[in-house]
Amino acid sequence: MSPTVSIIVPIYNAAHTIGRCIESILTQQYTDFELFLVDDGSRDGSGIICDAYAKRDSRIRVIHKENSGVSDTRNLALDLAQGTYLQFLDSDDWITPDATSSLVRAAEANRCDLVIADFYRVIGERVSRKGDIEEDTVLTREEFSAHMMENPADFYYGVLWNKLYRRDIVETHHLRMDPDISWCEDFMFNLEYIRYAERFYALQIPIYYYVKTKGSLANQSLTIAKTVKMKLMVFEYYQQFFKTVLDEEEYQRCRPKVYRFLVDAAGDGAVPPAVLPNSKKLGAERSRVAPELLSGSGPLHNAYRDRKLLEQYLETAALKNDLSLQDITLLLALRELEAPCTRRDLADFTGLTRGSLSFSLQRLAAKELILVENLKDIETEEKLLRVSFPTTSAAVFQDLDVALEDARQASQAGLTQEERAQYEALSARIQSNIRSILQ
């Protein structure tokens, strides 16, 4: 049976980083994939590392070949891929645990041909989120192209690794990387693909860590004349793409934006050396799990594992809706509470400080996800909070339900249907015992 996703990683002298890349793929929440590790004539032991991983996991296929460049290397894997979808990584980068599951879910839920996602740009020990499209809806080819026109030469549109492709489109139209181009070859492939795709979706979840260590044109042994010729050729194709997508009148109106590509492309996607805007220390951009605490035993270790598993899935819903993990956890708590309560009790229930609780309540109210009403208990005169939910919260609740179901499925992986039913029954009895003791 063919896998749902074919993941392709071209490798050349990446012995210091390929392990991190492979581990991030093998630890994905989504498991129905095949992984192509294509060693492009590495001389540093990268191929040996790949072979060792292949012995551990049957989903991995290692291909060793003579060095011929990244485009030819990707093409070889494309010829062998069997998945419904195609996903790409570079060997010195890595992906978040929810990357593949988020891409596939977006593709299937929206019946789209291309999913494009936010990513993290990494410089040293700093990381910054990068994205462009903020529309949470399916886009037509014309709408997607209009967004792309606003930021010509942007990595968000040009690269392969923050996207999910349909393999049937690639094969039907015989799309491949051009091995004769060593600059913007990803972008050229994308332009060809977009011509045949009809439905697009922008996933506003950062799923990829891009490390700026790749060489620029200056160290690719290209002459200035060849570089200029290559850029002009790419621009000509870029221009023809928009002439195809837009009618003549619309193209003439947008032509100045199209021509901006030549200026913007001159930077070769370079990352500024200064501290990234809105950056965080690498490792602080998502909730952290302490490995040494995962293997312990006892009630506190069990509670820690349960909490971290739930947080991992809730965080995906939080990022999609521009919320913090604290915000989404509070929203879940408010939905579960059936009666007004004091701020003290709400803080105790969620594990938040009173200050953090007030801040998250304000954020959720500002985003029109909750309506807060202040009451007073007639008997005790305590101040109570009563929360209701406007219709704008429905989409976030849907994402919450998906996260909760994913966490449940993950925790019960490998159990038979009968075992799951027994587990649910026993859990309900245990919770009933606990309630009777604490009341």
C-alpha angles and dihedrals in degrees: 000000000000118000120245095233133035110203116199125198120178111204132199122164093331100137092133096053110022093086092059090048094050094044090054089055097045092050094054118134085228112069107175098098144105119224123213114199105188113192107206097203096296117188100194104070097271090129092054090053091051092050090052091054091047090058089057099047127037092205090071123091117187120202121191117199142159115273110273105143138273097283095054089044093054091045091057091055091046089056090057102037118116103179128116088232135035125221126180134202134179115230097242094050134069141202137233118256091253096046102105095035091051093049095047094045091051092048095049098039092052098033090229134158099218131030117194120191141192118256142196118250111211126203114172107306095342128091131191130187117240129194140132117191114071098177111114095206142082112280129209121229090260093050093048091047090051090057090047091051091059091061108030115189091015113152089226089070101025105055130074101218101076094053143075118217133194109241093209090064091049092050098040091056096034093238117182139155116270107241090197091066120073097174125062091355089142091053093049090054090049093051090053092047094048090055089065101033119091108182124050133183129192111214108206094206120102105234105161137061110214114195114201100224100111119119121257127224089270092072101037094089092246121148118235090245093052091046093052091046091050093050093048090050091051091047091051089054091046090052093048090050092060092044086058096045097042130051117244096263093048092046093053090050092050098038095106089058091049091052091053086076091077092055097042094045091059089080093059091220092294118179113230112249094226123090109291117252113256088004127161134200109273107264094030096079092082135027112284128229119204106222092203090061096050095070098048126104132225137071095290093050090049091050090048093052092047091050095047093048091052091046092052091059096036089054091063090056090045095053092047090055098040092249132131122244087251091054095049092046091052091048089053090049093050091051091052094049111089100187138041114275140181122266088244092057093043091052089049092048094051098036091237128135116246090252094050090046093054092048093051092045089054092048093050091047092048089053088051092240094123139024113214123205122187115220138172126226107239094214103039098023088224117153112249135193121221115190128195129180126234121213089263089074094061095087092050091048088053090055089047091054091051091050093049092048092048090051091048093049091048093051092049097043112142095021120123120236089256092050091050091052091049091048093051091049093049092045090053091051092048092050090049090054091049092050093050091051096048097044 
